Amino acid sequence: MLDTMHRDTALDFEPGVIRLFGEADIGQRGMISGWSQPEAGHAWNDGQEAVYQIAVRPPIGRFDLTILGEPYISRARPFQEMTLFGNGYRIASWRMRARTETRLNVTLEPEWWFTRNRRHVMKLLFHMPTSARPNDLNDGQDGRELCFCFRSIYLRRLPG
């Protein structure tokens, strides 16, 4: 698991800019808990919950949040479930059945954000109760508790 003592507490977003999980872009910024060490072009969860914190500058409004990645699916784990919470609000849930690039898309409402130090902050909690260790499923030597391989995150301001 990543070192939670040496990371930024929130990733500052510029709406309209795609950010990449992994060493080359995001690194550990915004990763609060439940994450593996970032790899070259992605980051896996490690456990049943992963917490990620994002921030935007005013003005606040409605945002479209898109996350691209790939669920950990195998014969022994034919589906993955994920529920997303934002600052305590239940935003969305998914049941993923294919080990292929997957788009997770939600709308973030303005009243869900907290304002701190002239920034709007949202703590995203990914609840993944079906996470599994590949080595427990005879699917390799990986001992991390996996559900989803996070590749990119995109925040777009919605009109009106």
Secondary structure, 3 states (H helix, E strand, C coil): CCCCCCCCCCEECCCCCEEECCCCCCCCCCEEECECCCCCCCEEECCCEEEEEEEECCCCCCEEEEEEEEECCCCCCCCEEEEEEECCEEEEEEEECCCCCEEEEEEECHHHCEEECCEEEEEEEEECCCCECHHHHCCCCCCCCECEEEEEEEEEECCC
